[in-house]
Amino acid sequence: MLDSTQSTVVTAGTARLAHAPATHPPVRRARIGVLVANLGTPDNHDYWSMRRYLNEFLSDKRVIDYPSWKWQPLLQLIILTKRPFTSGANYKLIWNEEKNESPLMTITRAQTAAIAAQIADLHGDTVMVDFCMRYGNPSTRSKVQAMVEAGCEKILFFPLYPHYAGATSATANDEFFRALMQEKRQPAARTVAEYFEHPAYIDALAQSVERAYAALDHRPDVLVASYHGMPKRYLMSGDPYHCQCAKTSRLLRERLGWDRGAIDTTFQSVFGPEEWLKPYTVEHVADLARAGKKRIAVMAPAFSADCIETLEEINGEIREAFEHAGGEVFTYIPCLNDDPAHVTALVQVITENLAGWV
């Protein structure tokens, strides 16, 4: 066994132990990895690409927790024979044809590049920044493996979800831990907690609202903060997501200096027959229109990047519900994406979580 105190000679990113035999494999120069993770995206919007993606997503017990004997026959025989067509058509509406990828992929790549640039300014090439997807490609497993091969002896895993939920943050962490199980030499690991109340995140949200409102001729009657939904029983079993969403809305309102009632908190993307967190966005915006609120703005604070749920669902189905009920002006405020204030906020969260490592 080699003495861990042996000196090394560093060349081209690898290290050779000075007193090791010539046959000893080169040792990678020690680095730190920052791996940001988002939900995922199909490789394309055709039937089979959609089916593979939806099968992986909807088979996750963190997402759909019904017993397999009950859920899998329904999923495989009914849902996955029809839903890839409808979901694929929706993806096609928003697909980045130039790069042949979904907007989520385009935006996550841009976010990662911007984060990496700021981290490089702070730490040089000591810290490696990359991204992965919980479902689809690039997989968490492939990126963990790449970081280990690049010499990362420590990895900070950062799910890009401001709010904790079992179906988002927890399942991303699960996949990260499964990837670590495959490594002969496991790196030290940390996961980043939710950042729903981080001052820099709240400020970035507020700036996006202020920019959007400044560009409008008439101020909206109400701002709707639409968060991704989840079954109500998840809340009752201890998932903190609902409470964290409510706090983000309150902190945003306070940062903007608005009165109570100026921001409504709602939930979208309801799936299945059971009751989900309410009010449902699609119903609430219609109720607002019928109540005389003819101008509204909608934002999605729980999404770090625009995706199918924002570009197609909010700007499509939810907009249509509002206008069909008599609404006149519907303004969608984009997600924070790679906005500089958002990138700065994410880098602050990363820097805080790297404490003691760099």
N, C-alpha and C positions, 0 to 999 in steps of 0.2 A: 504494500500500500504506500502511496506517495505521501510525503510530508506536506501538509497544507500550508506550511510556512515557506515552502520553496519559492525562490524568486522566479520571475517570468520575463520573457523577452516578447514584446508586443510587435506584431507585424500584420499590416493589412486587416485589422479588425479581429485578429485572432492572437492568442498568446501561446508561446511555447515555454513549458517549464524548463528553466535553465539546467537543471540537473536530471531531467527525465531522459530515459532512453530515446533514441531517434525514432523508435517505432511507436512511441506514445502519440495518440491522436491530438491534434491541436485543440486548444481550449479557447472558446470564444471570450472576447473581452466583455467583462461584466457590464450589463446595461439594465435599464429599467423600462418596462413596457407600460404604456397607457392604452388600453383597449376599450374604445367606446362601442356601444352596442345599441342597435335599434331593432324594431320589431321584425322586419323582413319584407321581402318582395318576391313575386314570381319572376322567373327568368324572362318570361314573355307573357303575352296575353292570349295565347292559343289554348285550346282545351287541355292538352296534356301538361303544359307548364302550370296552368292554373290548378289542375287536379293535384299535381304533386305538392304544390305549395299549400293548398287548402287542406289536403290530407295531413300534412305535417302539423299545420296550425291547429286544426280542429281535433286532432288526436291527442293533443297535449292535455293531460289531466289538470293542469293549472288553469286552463282556459275552459274546458268542458269537463266537469268533474262527475258526470254520470257514470255508473258502472259500465265497464267495457261491454259486457254481455247485452246491455240494453242500448248503448250508444253506437257501437261500431256497426252493427247491421244497418241501422238507420243511416249512418254516415256513408258507408260504402255502397249501399244498394239504392239509396234515394238521393241524399244530398249531393254526393259527388258525381251523380249522373246528370244533374241539372245545374247546380250552382256554378261550376266552372264556365258555363256558357254566359250566364248573366254577369258574373264577376269579371270575366274576360272582356265582355262588352264595355263594362264600366271602366276597366283599366285602359282599354283602347282609347277612350275619350280623353284621357289625361296623359297618355304615354309620351315620353320624350323620344320622338321618332329620330331625331338627329343622332342621339347617343344610343338609341335602341335599349332604353331602360326606363324604369318607373321614376317619377319625380322624387320619391323617397331615396332612391339610390343616388340620384344626381345631387340632391341636397346634402345627404349624409356624407358623401365624398367631399363636397365643398366645405362642410363644417369641419371635417377631419383635417383637411389641408390647412384651414385657417387656424385651428387649434395647434396643429403641429408647428406652424410658423411661429406662433407666440411662445410655445414651449421651447423651441430651438433658440429663440432669443434669450430665454432665461437659463437654459441648461445645455445648450449646444447639442451634440449628438449622443449625450449620455442617456437621454430619454427618447424612446421610440414610440411614436403615436400611430395607431392604425384603427380600423373599424371592422366590425363584423355584424352579422344579422342573426337573430335568434332562429328565424325560419328562412330557408332558402340560402342563397349565396351572397357574399362570402360567409361561410359557416364559422361559428365560434371555434370549432375544433381546428379548422385549418389555420386560423389566425393565431391561436394559442401556440400551435406547433411551430408556426413561422417565427413567432417571438422567441420561443425557447431556442430554436436553431440560430437566431440572430444574437444569442447570448444574454437574453433577458433573464436575470436571476430573480427579479421581482416584477410582478404584474399588478397594476391597478386596473380593475375592471369597472367600467362606468356605464351602466344602463342609462340611456338618454330619456329617462322618464322623470319628470319633476316630482310626480306623486307616486308613492309606493302602492302597488297592488300585487296580489298573488299572481294574477294573470299577465303581468308585465315584468316588473322588477324581479320578482321571485323566480319566475321561469327562466329569465335571462341568466340569473345567478346559478340556477340549477345546471344549465347547459355549460356554463363556464367551469363549474366544479367537475362535471362529467369529463370535460376536455382535459382538466388537470389530471384526472385519474389515468389518462392514457400516457402520461409522460414518465419516462424512466427517472429523469432528474426534475422533480417538481420545483417550480419557482415559488418563492414566497408570494402570497397573494393577499390583496385587499379588495373589497368591493365598496363602491361609493353609495352612500345612502341617498334617499330622496332629498331634493333641494327646493321643495315647493314654497318655502318661506325665506329663501336666501335673498337678502336685500338686492344683490346685483341682478338676480332673475326677476324679481318684482319690478325693479327699475327698468329692465329691458322690455317687459310687458307694457309698462306705463308709457315708455317712449313710443312703442309701436302704435298704441291707441292715440297718443297725442299727434303723431304724424298723420295717421289716417283721418282723424277729425279735422285737422288743419287743412286737408285737401278737399273737404266737402263744402258744398254751398250751404247746406242746412244741417244743423246738429241733429243726430239721431235722438229719438224719444227715449230710447233705452239701449243699453249695451247688454247683449246676451253672451255670457261666458259658457260655452258648450263643451262639456267634458265627455270623454268616452264613458259609456255606461258599463254597468255590471249587475248581475242578479242581486236583488236586495238581500237575499240570505247570506251573501258573502259579507256584507256589512254587519249583519246580525251575528255572524260567527267570528268577528274580530278584525276584519280587514279595515285598515284606517283610511282607505282611499277617499271615501265620501267626505269625511271630516277635513282632510287635507285640501280637497278641492274647495270646500266652503271657505277655508282660511285663506287660500290664494285669492279668491274673489274679494274677500274683505280687505286684505292687505293691498290689493291693487286699487280698490276704491279709495282707501285711505291715502295711498301714495298720489292718486290723481286729485285728491281733495274734494271728492264728490260726496253728496249726501246719501244717506241710507236709501236703498231702493233704486239707485241709479244703475246697478249691475244685477242682473238675474243669473242665477246659477242653474244650469240645466244639464241633461245627460242624453247622449245620442247613441246610435248604433245598437239598438235593441235587437236581440236575437232569441228566438225560441218562445215558448208559450208562457213562461213564468214571469212574475213581476220583477222589473229591474228598478234601479234607482230613478226616482222621479224628482222634478217633472221631466217628461220626455221633450227634447228640444223641438222635434217636428210638430208636436201638438202645442207646445208653449208659444211658438212664434205665430201660429195661426190664431191662438187665443189673444195674443197681443194685437194682431191686426183687427180682430173683431171688436176689441175693446177701444179702438181708436188710435192705437200706436202705429201710425202709418210709415214711420221711418225708424228702422232699427239697424244696429250694427251687431255682427256676430264674430266672435273670436274663439279660438280653441287652445286655451292655455296648457292643456295636458299633453299636447303634441309638440315635440321639439322640432318637427319638420312637417311640411305639408305632404299629404299622402291621399290615398283613396277616400279616407273618411272626411277629409276637409275639402279637397278639390272637387270631388264628385258628390259626396253626401251633403255637405253643408251648402256648397255653391250650386247644387242641383236639387235634390229632394227637399231639403229644408227651405231653400229659397222659394221653390215652387209652392210649398205649403203656405208660406207667408203671403205670397202674391195672390194665390188662389182665394185666400180668406179676405182679401181686400187691401193688403199691404202695398205700399207704393214704392218705397226706396229701401232696398236691401243692400247693406254694405258688408262684405266679408273682409275682415282684417287678417291678413296672412299670418301664418305661424312665424316664429322668430327666425327659423331657418339659419342662414349664415350671416345674419345681421351682425355688424361689429359689436354692438352692445351685448348680444346674446353670446357670441364667441368669447368676449371678455368675461362674462359671467361664468361660462363653462370652465374657462381657464382658471378662474378664481377657485371654483369648486375643486378642480383637479389639484391645484397647488396646495390647498388646505389638506387634501387627502394624501399628498405626497410627503407631508411633514415627517421628518425623521429618516426619510429615504434619500432625499437630495438636500 
